[in-house]
Amino acid sequence: MSNAKIKVTLVRSTSGRPEKHRRTLQALGLHRCYVSKVHQDNEAIRGMIAQVSHLVRVEEA
């Protein structure tokens, strides 16, 4: 898993979501719907994705 990358895409709006979820999405670099970012696949990123899993789509990059 050292060089594994994952692509995270925001697929649901942040409107009406808790501030904690909005900050998590901001930390992931997702600020608009259908914007994607590529991240290293590690435990920290996976934890953030788990918190907002209902708002994002995850694919292997």
Secondary structure per residue as TSV (DSSP state, phi and psi in degrees):
chain	resnum	aa	ss	phi	psi
A	1	M	-	360.0	10.4
A	2	S	-	-66.8	-43.1
A	3	N	S	-109.5	12.0
A	4	A	-	-67.5	140.7
A	5	K	E	-124.7	148.8
A	6	I	E	-128.9	145.9
A	7	K	E	-105.4	124.0
A	8	V	E	-112.7	127.8
A	9	T	E	-123.4	130.2
A	10	L	E	-78.2	121.3
A	11	V	-	-118.2	-6.9
A	12	R	S	-129.9	152.1
A	13	S	-	-70.7	153.9
A	14	T	-	-91.1	-1.4
A	15	S	T	-60.6	129.8
A	16	G	T	76.6	7.3
A	17	R	-	-89.6	155.7
A	18	P	-	-61.7	150.7
A	19	E	H	-56.9	-36.3
A	20	K	H	-60.6	-40.2
A	21	H	H	-69.1	-40.4
A	22	R	H	-62.1	-41.0
A	23	R	H	-68.3	-35.1
A	24	T	H	-64.8	-43.7
A	25	L	H	-64.8	-38.0
A	26	Q	H	-63.7	-40.2
A	27	A	H	-65.7	-30.2
A	28	L	T	-80.4	-8.2
A	29	G	T	85.1	19.5
A	30	L	-	-105.4	114.4
A	31	H	-	-123.0	-12.8
A	32	R	S	-139.1	153.4
A	33	C	T	-61.5	142.5
A	34	Y	T	65.9	20.0
A	35	V	-	-91.6	135.7
A	36	S	E	-116.1	149.0
A	37	K	E	-136.4	146.8
A	38	V	E	-104.8	130.1
A	39	H	E	-128.1	159.2
A	40	Q	E	-65.8	143.0
A	41	D	-	-86.4	96.9
A	42	N	-	-137.4	175.6
A	43	E	H	-64.3	-36.7
A	44	A	H	-64.9	-46.6
A	45	I	H	-66.2	-42.2
A	46	R	H	-61.3	-36.6
A	47	G	H	-65.4	-41.7
A	48	M	H	-65.0	-41.6
A	49	I	H	-64.0	-39.0
A	50	A	H	-61.9	-35.3
A	51	Q	H	-67.9	-32.8
A	52	V	T	-119.4	30.8
A	53	S	T	-61.1	-25.2
A	54	H	T	-77.9	-7.0
A	55	L	T	-112.0	-12.9
A	56	V	E	-125.9	162.0
A	57	R	E	-118.6	136.1
A	58	V	E	-119.3	132.3
A	59	E	E	-134.5	156.3
A	60	E	E	-76.7	138.8
A	61	A	-	-104.7	360.0
